[in-house]
Amino acid sequence: MYYIQEIDKLSKIYKILNNVKLEQDKIILPVNEEEINEEKTEKLVKKTIKILNKTNCNKIVISKKIQKQEKYVNLLHSYKIDIVDGNWLFSVLSLKALENIIEKRNMKKEEIQISILVNDISEITLINIKKIIKKYKKVNIVTNHIEKFKKIEKQILEEYGIMITVTNNKRKSLSKSQIILNVDFPTELLGKYNIYEKAVIVNLRGNVKIENKRFNGININDYEIVFNNEEEFDYSKEGKYKVKEIYESKTYKNQPYSEIMKKIKRDKVEILALYGNNIVL
């Protein structure tokens, strides 16, 4: 695992030579605030890839400033580099995100209607859906794969005695939902649905736009966390990186869900902020 960040003080020699420094687990680029040109970007990417290949590493975290260098990031994607973005962790923390919204918006738990938009089901998604359904009784699952989720609907009824609705009605399914948990619907697909104009939408994979001009709710595409396990945090990275991405990078994704949640509980991970359109919750 490598962390890619900008140099603190950019000297003339670094500008000229495009030197890339390697310090322990950090790849330091001769970049500061300004946007770098295409030629320099390609050189920096090649040097980055050379370091990663030499150490057989395919997973990186990018600092907040380097993330603004879109050409550099896009080129890394073209090399199939695994760039930690916090989206997996957001899926794990989806129940905490809902609780955060409900508390800050002073919503009444028993009156809330929640819709979960999901086409592809993972173990984490299924477990969180069950947790949400047990805690909030008015829950819809909106999906293009009705038959797949009908089995889950039957399973939930048998396990918990709770009836849920599995639907793909584009006109009605989201028209009364105060909270919409979007697991994997892209902008184009979500745009086909009639959305309650004051809904709070939580996009677990980020970068989803609401193109309906009547929509006057909150569209959340980003978040940040806090956690208390100092052993898991390298304070030389403090302020340069998003905490959510550092934490995700240090969490083993393939362990059982129960072990992931034990770690999150032990580290006292909490949602610090949810970033919506022109608003922070």
C-alpha positions in Angstrom: 0.0 0.0 0.0 1.3 3.4 -1.0 0.1 6.9 -0.1 0.6 9.5 -2.9 0.9 13.1 -1.9 2.2 16.5 -3.0 5.6 17.9 -1.9 5.4 20.5 0.9 7.9 22.9 -0.7 8.3 22.8 -4.4 11.8 23.9 -5.4 12.9 24.9 -8.9 15.0 21.7 -9.3 12.0 19.5 -8.6 9.9 21.5 -11.1 12.6 20.9 -13.8 13.5 17.3 -13.1 10.0 16.0 -12.2 11.7 14.0 -9.4 9.4 11.6 -7.5 10.5 10.9 -3.9 9.8 7.6 -2.1 9.7 7.9 1.7 8.6 4.7 3.5 5.0 4.2 2.3 4.7 7.6 0.7 5.2 8.5 -3.0 5.8 12.3 -3.0 5.1 14.2 -6.3 6.7 17.5 -7.3 3.2 19.1 -7.4 1.7 21.8 -5.2 -1.4 23.8 -6.0 -1.2 24.4 -9.8 -2.7 22.1 -12.3 0.1 20.2 -14.1 0.3 19.9 -17.9 -0.3 16.8 -19.9 3.4 16.1 -20.6 4.4 16.3 -16.9 1.3 14.3 -15.9 2.4 11.4 -18.2 5.9 11.5 -16.8 4.7 11.4 -13.2 2.3 8.6 -13.9 5.1 6.5 -15.5 7.3 7.1 -12.5 4.5 6.2 -10.1 3.7 3.0 -12.0 7.4 2.0 -12.0 7.5 2.2 -8.2 4.3 0.3 -7.9 5.4 -2.5 -10.3 8.8 -2.8 -8.6 7.1 -3.5 -5.3 4.2 -5.5 -6.8 1.7 -3.0 -5.3 -1.6 -2.2 -7.0 -3.4 -0.3 -4.2 -3.0 3.4 -3.3 -4.5 6.2 -1.4 -4.3 9.7 -3.0 -4.1 13.0 -1.0 -6.8 15.6 -1.3 -4.6 17.9 -3.3 -3.5 15.2 -5.7 -7.1 14.1 -6.2 -7.6 17.5 -7.9 -5.1 16.5 -10.6 -7.8 14.8 -12.7 -5.5 13.9 -15.6 -3.1 12.1 -13.2 -5.9 10.2 -11.4 -7.6 9.2 -14.7 -4.3 7.9 -16.1 -3.7 5.8 -13.0 -7.2 4.3 -13.5 -6.2 3.4 -17.0 -3.5 1.2 -15.5 -6.1 -0.6 -13.4 -4.7 0.8 -10.2 -6.9 0.2 -7.2 -7.5 3.7 -5.8 -9.1 3.7 -2.4 -12.1 6.1 -2.4 -14.1 5.2 0.7 -17.1 3.9 -1.1 -16.8 0.4 0.3 -16.6 1.8 3.8 -19.7 4.0 3.1 -21.6 0.8 2.3 -20.5 -0.7 5.6 -21.5 2.4 7.4 -24.9 2.9 5.6 -27.0 2.3 8.8 -24.9 4.9 10.7 -25.5 7.3 7.8 -29.2 6.8 8.1 -29.2 7.3 11.8 -27.1 10.5 11.4 -29.6 11.9 8.9 -32.6 11.0 11.1 -31.1 12.6 14.1 -29.9 15.8 12.4 -33.2 16.3 10.5 -35.3 15.6 13.6 -37.3 12.9 11.8 -39.7 10.5 13.5 -38.4 7.0 13.2 -41.8 5.4 13.1 -43.0 7.6 10.2 -40.0 7.5 7.9 -40.4 5.7 4.5 -37.0 4.5 3.2 -36.3 3.2 -0.3 -33.2 1.2 -1.0 -32.0 1.3 -4.7 -30.0 -1.8 -5.5 -29.4 -4.1 -8.4 -26.4 -6.1 -7.3 -26.5 -7.7 -3.9 -23.4 -8.4 -1.8 -23.1 -9.9 1.7 -22.6 -6.5 3.3 -25.6 -5.0 1.3 -27.8 -7.9 2.3 -26.9 -7.7 6.0 -27.4 -4.0 6.1 -30.8 -4.2 4.3 -31.9 -6.7 7.0 -30.7 -4.3 9.8 -32.5 -1.4 8.2 -35.7 -3.3 7.8 -35.6 -4.5 11.4 -35.1 -0.9 12.7 -37.3 1.0 10.2 -40.5 -0.8 9.3 -41.5 1.2 6.2 -38.9 0.1 3.7 -39.1 -0.5 -0.1 -36.5 -2.2 -2.2 -36.4 -0.7 -5.7 -34.6 -2.8 -8.3 -34.4 -3.9 -11.9 -34.0 -7.5 -10.7 -37.4 -8.2 -9.2 -37.1 -12.0 -9.2 -33.8 -12.0 -7.4 -35.1 -9.8 -4.6 -38.4 -11.6 -4.3 -36.4 -14.4 -2.7 -35.0 -11.9 -0.2 -38.5 -10.5 0.4 -39.7 -14.1 1.3 -36.6 -14.7 3.5 -37.2 -11.5 5.5 -40.8 -12.4 6.0 -39.9 -15.8 7.3 -37.0 -14.7 9.5 -38.5 -11.5 11.0 -42.2 -11.6 10.2 -41.8 -8.2 8.4 -43.4 -7.5 5.0 -41.4 -5.3 2.6 -42.2 -4.1 -0.9 -39.9 -5.0 -3.8 -40.8 -2.9 -6.8 -39.6 -1.2 -10.0 -42.4 1.3 -10.4 -40.7 4.3 -11.8 -43.7 6.6 -11.1 -44.6 5.6 -7.6 -41.8 3.7 -5.8 -39.8 6.9 -4.8 -42.6 9.4 -4.8 -43.1 9.3 -1.0 -39.7 8.2 0.3 -38.2 10.7 2.7 -34.8 8.9 2.6 -33.4 7.1 -0.4 -30.4 4.9 0.1 -28.8 4.5 -3.4 -26.5 1.5 -3.3 -25.7 1.3 -7.0 -28.0 3.2 -9.3 -26.1 5.6 -11.7 -27.4 9.1 -12.6 -29.0 7.9 -15.8 -31.0 5.2 -14.1 -32.1 7.3 -11.1 -33.2 10.0 -13.5 -36.0 7.7 -14.8 -37.8 7.7 -11.4 -40.2 10.2 -10.0 -38.4 11.3 -6.8 -40.0 12.9 -3.7 -38.9 16.5 -4.1 -37.7 16.9 -0.5 -36.0 13.5 -0.2 -32.6 13.0 1.3 -30.6 10.8 -1.1 -27.5 9.0 0.1 -25.4 7.8 -2.8 -23.0 5.1 -1.5 -20.9 5.2 -4.6 -20.9 9.0 -5.0 -21.0 11.2 -8.1 -24.7 10.9 -8.7 -26.5 14.0 -10.0 -30.3 14.7 -9.7 -31.3 16.3 -12.9 -35.0 16.8 -12.0 -35.4 20.6 -11.6 -38.2 20.2 -9.1 -36.0 18.3 -6.7 -35.4 20.5 -3.7 -34.0 17.9 -1.2 -30.5 16.9 -0.3 -28.3 14.8 -2.6 -25.4 13.3 -0.6 -22.3 12.1 -2.6 -19.6 12.3 0.0 -18.9 11.9 3.7 -16.1 11.9 6.4 -15.5 9.9 9.5 -13.7 10.1 12.8 -12.2 7.2 14.7 -10.2 6.8 18.0 -7.6 4.1 17.4 -4.4 6.1 17.3 -2.4 3.0 16.3 -4.3 3.0 13.0 -3.5 6.6 12.1 -0.1 7.9 10.9 -0.1 11.5 12.0 2.4 12.5 9.3 -0.6 12.1 6.9 -3.0 14.2 9.0 -4.7 16.8 7.0 -3.4 15.7 3.7 -5.7 12.7 3.2 -9.4 12.0 3.8 -9.7 10.0 7.0 -12.3 7.7 5.5 -9.8 6.6 2.8 -7.0 6.0 5.3 -9.3 3.9 7.5 -10.6 1.9 4.5 -7.1 1.3 3.3 -6.3 -0.3 6.7 -9.4 -2.5 6.8 -9.2 -6.0 5.4 -12.3 -6.3 3.2 -12.4 -10.0 2.8 -12.8 -10.9 6.5 -16.3 -11.8 7.7 -18.8 -9.0 8.2 -18.9 -9.6 11.9 -15.1 -9.0 12.2 -15.4 -5.8 10.2 -18.1 -4.5 12.6 -16.0 -5.5 15.6 -13.1 -3.4 14.3 -15.4 -0.5 13.6 -16.9 -0.7 17.1 -13.4 -1.1 18.7 -12.1 2.0 16.8 -15.3 4.0 17.6 -15.8 4.9 14.0 -18.5 7.6 13.6 -19.8 9.6 10.7 -18.4 13.1 11.1 -20.2 14.8 8.2 -22.4 14.0 5.1 -21.8 16.3 2.2 -24.8 17.1 0.1 -25.5 19.7 -2.6 -24.6 23.0 -0.9 -25.2 21.5 2.6 -23.3 19.6 5.2 -25.1 17.3 7.6 
